[in-house]
Amino acid sequence: MIKVIVFGASGQLGQCLKAVAKETQLQRLVFPDKESADILNVQLLREIFGRERPGYVINCAAYTAVDKAEDEPELAGRINRDGAFNLARLCNEFGSVLIHVSTDFVFAGNSVLPLNEADLAEPVNVYGLTKLEGEAVVAEQTGKYFILRTSWLYSEYGNNFVKTMRRLGSERSSLNVVSDQVGTPTYAIDLAACILHIIEIGSNEYGVYHYSNEGVASWYDFAKAVFELSEMPVEVSPVASQEFITRARRPAFSVMNKAKIKAAMKIEIPYWRESLAKCISNLRNSDPTTKY
């Protein structure tokens, strides 16, 4: 049976992989904690690879604090680039397939059409740059890789936009949310299912792929949907990015074309509002003492 190691297992996507794996035929998934599987510790990684001999490695470990990365570029680079390099190099040495998670933030956001995998990547912030550098070292170090660019991840686990909106909505009656940044919310459970599907079918169509839920939304649309589906009476007002200054720039448009992954992996991708409804239902049912 195939053995799979998940790095970044304690993060949002790692926890989603653990939840989804229970519903698959894959039974030999290893979820080491950060201390025992630090992607910057090559000696430790070599010991893990030597002991487990994984057929697949999933890299969910990343520096994802977009604004903070502007002030910590070296740390962001070490994790997003050097950590990816370490894993790719060992995957090549041990014959493992690497599934590496990247981001829509590798794009500048100047397009008006959904972005293809071959479109020019021009990050506008440190986070996006370090993730693009991570993609490059993966492709340089091993030939057996899947790079999955995704966007606006949320789930029942960890910290994310949906949980933040629900928390703020329980504290306030109105909120301002940016309306001129457009992309696609992605349920991390759906992404996890796609990753495990790639492993289950044994695909060897290696390369870069885009995966997000279907559809298009601004952060304003996303917030409105969160409150509507949560039945929370919160007034949401749209604001321009220039009225909501952040440390890091964001791409104005990062909707991705998923035709390549749908054709190669024979998958259907859910519409973002349908997946959001599932997530919010689970959040509401997980704590029956809350009003929403």
Stockholm file with secondary structure:
# STOCKHOLM 1.0

chainA/1-292         MIKVIVFGASGQLGQCLKAVAKETQLQRLVFPDKESADILNVQLLREIFGRERPGYVINCAAYTAVDKAEDEPELAGRINRDGAFNLARLCNEFGSVLIHVSTDFVFAGNSVLPLNEADLAEPVNVYGLTKLEGEAVVAEQTGKYFILRTSWLYSEYGNNFVKTMRRLGSERSSLNVVSDQVGTPTYAIDLAACILHIIEIGSNEYGVYHYSNEGVASWYDFAKAVFELSEMPVEVSPVASQEFITRARRPAFSVMNKAKIKAAMKIEIPYWRESLAKCISNLRNSDPTTKY
#=GR chainA/1-292 SS CCEEEEETTTSHHHHHHHHHHTTSSCCEEECCCTTTSCTTCHHHHHHHHHHHCCSEEEECCCCCCHHHHTTCHHHHHIIIIIHHHHHHHHHHHHTCEEEEEEEGGGSCSCCSSCBCTTSCCCCSSHHHHHHHHHHHHHHHHCSSEEEEEECSEECSSSSCHHHHHHHHHHHCSEEEEECSCEECCEEHHHHHHHHHHHHHHTCCCCEEEECCCBSCEEHHHHHHHHHHHHTCCCEEEEECGGGSCCSSCCCSBCCBCCHHHHHHHTCCCCBHHHHHHHHHHHHHHHCTTSCC
#=GC SS_cons         CCEEEEETTTSHHHHHHHHHHTTSSCCEEECCCTTTSCTTCHHHHHHHHHHHCCSEEEECCCCCCHHHHTTCHHHHHIIIIIHHHHHHHHHHHHTCEEEEEEEGGGSCSCCSSCBCTTSCCCCSSHHHHHHHHHHHHHHHHCSSEEEEEECSEECSSSSCHHHHHHHHHHHCSEEEEECSCEECCEEHHHHHHHHHHHHHHTCCCCEEEECCCBSCEEHHHHHHHHHHHHTCCCEEEEECGGGSCCSSCCCSBCCBCCHHHHHHHTCCCCBHHHHHHHHHHHHHHHCTTSCC
//
